[in-house]
Amino acid sequence: MDENLTETNAELIQELWEEHQTARMPSGFASRDVNGISFELLDIDVTGCVSTFLQRGTLDTWRTASLGLCVHHCYDVLPILSEACQVSAKMSH
């Protein structure tokens, strides 16, 4: 594991990843493009990067760049996803 990554950080990443894996994707988002970004492909790319990191404790240059692009795309997707989650929560009450 990278010497800059503490055990506590690694545990936090693992916990957040497990939480993400059990979360349900909002209805209709799996096949949706948001601002030209495929939500499904974004999730697949992040999954590959995080699972590789958790297995190896580090990312190669390609995956680091890919994860950086994913973060950039998340800034475009999250406001729309957040709004959809709020609407879904209101409808379920």
LINNOR-V308835 format. One record per pair of residues at least 24 apart in sequence whose ideal C-beta (glycine too) atoms are under 10 Angstrom apart, sorted by the first residue. I is the first residue (numbers start at 1). J is the second residue. D is the distance in Angstrom with one decimal. If there is no record, write none. Layout:
BEGIN
i = [I;I]
j = [J;J]
d = [D;D]
END
This chain:
BEGIN
i = [1;1;1;1;2;2;2;2;2;3;4;5;5;5;10;10;10;13;13;13;14;14;14;16;17;17;17;17;17;17;18;20;20;20;21;21;21;24;25;26;26;26;26;26;26;26;26;27;27;28;28;29;29;29;29;29;32;32;32;32;33;34;34;34;34;34;34;34;34;35;35;35;35;35;35;36;36;37;37;37;37;37;37;37;38;38;39;39;39;39;41;41;42;42;42;42;42;42;43;43;44;45;45;45;46;46;46;46]
j = [53;56;57;58;53;56;57;58;59;57;58;53;57;58;53;54;57;50;53;54;50;53;54;50;46;47;50;51;53;54;54;46;47;50;47;50;51;88;81;80;81;82;83;84;85;87;88;84;88;84;88;77;80;81;84;85;77;80;81;84;77;73;76;77;78;79;80;81;84;73;75;76;77;79;80;73;76;70;72;73;74;76;77;80;73;77;73;77;80;81;70;73;69;70;73;74;76;77;70;77;70;69;70;73;70;71;73;74]
d = [9.7;8.5;3.4;7.3;9.4;9.6;6.0;5.1;9.2;10.0;10.0;9.2;6.9;8.2;9.2;8.1;7.4;7.5;7.3;6.9;9.5;10.0;6.3;8.9;9.6;9.1;5.4;7.9;9.0;6.5;10.0;8.4;8.7;8.0;8.5;9.5;9.7;9.7;9.2;9.8;6.7;9.9;9.9;4.8;5.9;8.9;5.8;8.3;7.0;8.0;9.9;9.1;9.0;6.9;6.9;9.7;9.7;9.1;9.7;9.3;9.7;8.9;6.8;4.8;9.3;9.2;5.0;7.3;9.3;8.5;9.7;4.4;6.9;9.3;7.3;9.3;8.1;9.6;9.5;4.8;8.9;5.8;5.7;9.7;9.2;9.7;9.4;6.3;9.0;7.7;9.7;9.2;9.4;6.1;5.4;7.3;9.4;6.4;9.2;9.7;9.9;7.8;5.2;8.4;5.1;9.0;9.3;8.2]
END
